[in-house]
Amino acid sequence: MTTATQIHCGQCQGSGAHPWRWNERCAGCGGRGCYVVMPEAAILAAQRAAVARVRGAA
């Protein structure tokens, strides 16, 4: 069973580089940014990909 979770992206800022939508506030951190409701496994995969991109650019 997968759970849907709203997460704060903090990077895309509505750039359109992904299917996430812009919202006013993050329910988790209270910050402004992008969020998406998706299965937890997909969230983890997206986070791993984001970390890999950051490490590759550093």
C-alpha positions, 0 to 999 in steps of 0.5 A, a space after each residue: 500500500 502506497 501513501 500519498 504525501 505532500 512534500 516541499 520541493 524548495 528548488 523548482 519554483 514553478 520552473 516547469 521542469 517537472 509535473 509539480 504544481 505551485 502552491 502558496 505554502 508547504 504543509 510540512 515546513 511552512 515555506 513557499 515552493 512546489 509540492 506534489 501529492 504522489 506515492 511515497 516510493 516516487 517521492 523517495 526516487 525523486 529525492 534520490 535523483 535530486 541529490 544525485 543532480 546536486 552532487 554532480 553539479 558540485 
